[in-house]
């Protein structure tokens, strides 16, 4: 099947989406920190960014096949599942007018803890599998794995530390996407 002239290949679109939505996610975290809590525009930005994560991580897994271990499909699926839940928490915050993350965590209790644990385990697993596969930049797989651990470990820490943690996680996903962009450009460059 031939591609239409001027149409970016799917890998390039996925790579660009991973970079853009990771950047949006980080911007929403910065806004939350600057504001000292949630706002409607910030939550909408978070909603858009988080809703993309399940599609991005499944796509990043598929883009690394067959080099990535088959078991990484479980990690990608679990990470995607955790973000479906987290996207729902943003909808909850918008509907109820929840003022900040601490209140949201208190209101949702064990659900946040359980899905946070799933996100950490799946993120470390998927990051490590991406590192081992070597299809996309290895540093990005490490950044994702380290970032999800830092996000969990920095809960309740000063806002600046939480931003660094989120930035490392977002950089990991963006780096995996950038690897697809570079590879797509190489694949479509004239010889």
C-alpha positions as CSV (number, residue, x, y, z in Angstrom):
1,X,0.0,0.0,0.0
2,X,1.5,3.3,-1.0
3,X,1.3,6.5,1.1
4,X,-0.1,9.7,-0.3
5,X,2.7,12.2,-1.2
6,X,3.1,14.7,1.6
7,X,1.3,12.6,4.2
8,X,3.5,11.9,7.2
9,X,4.0,8.2,8.0
10,X,2.1,6.8,11.0
11,X,5.3,6.5,13.0
12,X,6.0,10.2,12.5
13,X,2.5,11.1,13.6
14,X,2.8,8.9,16.7
15,X,6.2,10.4,17.5
16,X,5.0,13.9,17.1
17,X,1.9,13.2,19.3
18,X,4.1,11.7,22.0
19,X,6.2,14.9,22.0
20,X,3.3,17.3,21.9
21,X,1.1,15.6,24.5
22,X,4.0,15.1,26.9
23,X,4.8,18.8,26.6
24,X,1.1,19.7,27.2
25,X,1.1,17.4,30.3
26,X,4.1,19.1,31.7
27,X,2.6,22.6,31.0
28,X,-0.5,21.5,32.9
29,X,1.7,20.5,35.9
30,X,3.5,23.8,35.8
31,X,0.2,25.7,35.7
32,X,-1.1,23.7,38.7
33,X,2.1,24.5,40.6
34,X,2.0,28.2,39.7
35,X,-1.7,28.5,40.6
36,X,-1.3,26.5,43.8
37,X,-4.0,24.1,42.8
38,X,-6.5,23.3,40.1
39,X,-8.3,25.6,37.7
40,X,-10.8,24.8,35.0
41,X,-8.4,25.6,32.1
42,X,-5.6,23.7,33.7
43,X,-7.8,20.7,34.3
44,X,-9.0,20.7,30.7
45,X,-5.3,20.8,29.5
46,X,-4.6,17.9,31.9
47,X,-7.6,16.0,30.5
48,X,-6.5,16.3,26.9
49,X,-2.9,15.3,27.8
50,X,-3.9,12.4,30.0
51,X,-6.5,11.1,27.6
52,X,-3.8,10.7,24.9
53,X,-1.5,8.6,27.1
54,X,-3.2,5.2,26.7
55,X,-3.1,5.6,22.9
56,X,0.5,6.8,23.0
57,X,1.9,4.0,25.1
58,X,0.1,1.3,23.1
59,X,1.4,2.9,19.9
60,X,5.0,3.2,21.3
61,X,4.8,-0.5,22.2
62,X,3.6,-1.5,18.7
63,X,6.3,0.7,17.1
64,X,9.0,-1.3,18.9
65,X,7.8,-4.7,17.8
66,X,9.2,-7.3,17.2
67,X,12.3,-6.1,19.2
68,X,10.5,-5.3,22.4
69,X,9.7,-8.4,24.6
70,X,6.2,-9.8,24.1
71,X,5.6,-9.4,27.9
72,X,5.9,-5.6,27.4
73,X,2.4,-5.7,25.9
74,X,1.2,-6.4,29.5
75,X,3.2,-3.4,30.8
76,X,1.9,-1.1,28.0
77,X,-1.7,-2.3,28.6
78,X,-1.4,-1.8,32.4
79,X,0.1,1.7,32.0
80,X,-2.7,2.6,29.5
81,X,-5.3,1.3,31.9
82,X,-3.9,3.4,34.8
83,X,-4.2,6.5,32.6
84,X,-7.8,5.7,31.7
85,X,-8.4,5.8,35.4
86,X,-6.4,9.0,35.9
87,X,-8.3,10.6,33.0
88,X,-11.5,9.8,34.8
89,X,-10.2,11.5,38.0
90,X,-9.7,14.7,36.0
91,X,-13.3,14.5,34.8
92,X,-14.3,14.0,38.5
93,X,-12.3,17.1,39.5
94,X,-13.9,19.1,36.8
95,X,-17.5,18.0,37.7
96,X,-17.1,18.4,41.5
97,X,-14.9,21.5,41.5
98,X,-12.1,19.8,43.4
99,X,-9.6,22.5,44.3
100,X,-6.3,20.6,44.3
101,X,-4.5,17.3,44.1
102,X,-4.4,16.7,47.8
103,X,-8.2,17.0,48.0
104,X,-8.7,14.8,45.0
105,X,-6.4,12.1,46.5
106,X,-8.3,12.3,49.8
107,X,-11.7,12.0,48.1
108,X,-10.7,9.1,45.8
109,X,-8.6,7.4,48.4
110,X,-7.5,3.8,47.8
111,X,-8.4,4.0,44.1
112,X,-5.7,6.6,43.5
113,X,-3.2,4.5,45.5
114,X,-3.9,1.3,43.6
115,X,-3.8,3.0,40.2
116,X,-0.7,4.8,41.2
117,X,1.0,1.5,42.0
118,X,-0.1,0.1,38.7
119,X,1.3,3.1,36.9
120,X,4.7,2.8,38.7
121,X,5.0,-1.0,38.1
122,X,3.9,-0.8,34.5
123,X,6.0,2.4,33.8
124,X,9.1,0.8,35.1
125,X,8.5,-2.4,33.2
126,X,7.7,-0.6,30.0
127,X,10.6,1.8,30.3
128,X,13.0,-1.1,31.0
129,X,11.6,-3.1,28.1
130,X,12.0,-0.1,25.8
131,X,15.6,0.3,27.0
132,X,16.3,-3.4,26.3
133,X,14.7,-3.3,22.9
134,X,17.0,-0.5,21.7
135,X,14.6,0.5,18.9
136,X,14.0,4.0,20.4
137,X,16.5,6.0,22.4
138,X,17.5,3.9,25.4
139,X,17.8,7.0,27.7
140,X,14.1,7.7,27.1
141,X,13.2,4.3,28.5
142,X,15.3,4.9,31.5
143,X,13.8,8.4,32.0
144,X,10.3,6.9,31.8
145,X,11.1,4.2,34.4
146,X,12.9,6.6,36.7
147,X,10.2,9.3,36.2
148,X,7.3,7.2,37.3
149,X,9.2,6.2,40.4
150,X,10.0,9.8,41.1
151,X,6.4,10.9,40.6
152,X,5.2,8.4,43.2
153,X,8.1,9.2,45.6
154,X,7.5,12.9,45.4
155,X,3.9,12.8,46.5
156,X,3.6,15.3,49.3
157,X,7.0,16.8,48.6
158,X,7.5,20.5,47.7
159,X,6.0,21.6,44.4
160,X,9.4,22.1,42.7
161,X,10.4,18.4,43.4
162,X,7.1,17.2,42.1
163,X,7.6,19.2,38.9
164,X,11.1,17.7,38.4
165,X,9.6,14.2,38.8
166,X,6.8,14.9,36.3
167,X,9.3,16.4,33.9
168,X,11.5,13.3,34.0
169,X,8.5,11.1,33.3
170,X,7.2,13.4,30.5
171,X,10.7,13.6,29.0
172,X,10.8,9.8,28.8
173,X,7.6,9.6,26.8
174,X,8.6,12.6,24.6
175,X,12.1,11.0,24.1
176,X,10.5,7.8,22.9
177,X,8.3,9.8,20.5
178,X,11.3,11.9,19.3
179,X,13.1,8.6,18.5
180,X,10.2,7.7,16.2
181,X,10.3,11.1,14.6
182,X,14.0,10.8,13.9
183,X,13.6,7.3,12.6
184,X,10.7,8.3,10.4
185,X,12.7,11.2,8.9
186,X,15.6,8.8,8.2
187,X,13.2,6.3,6.6
188,X,11.6,9.0,4.3
189,X,14.8,10.9,3.4
190,X,15.8,10.9,-0.2
191,X,18.7,8.6,-1.0
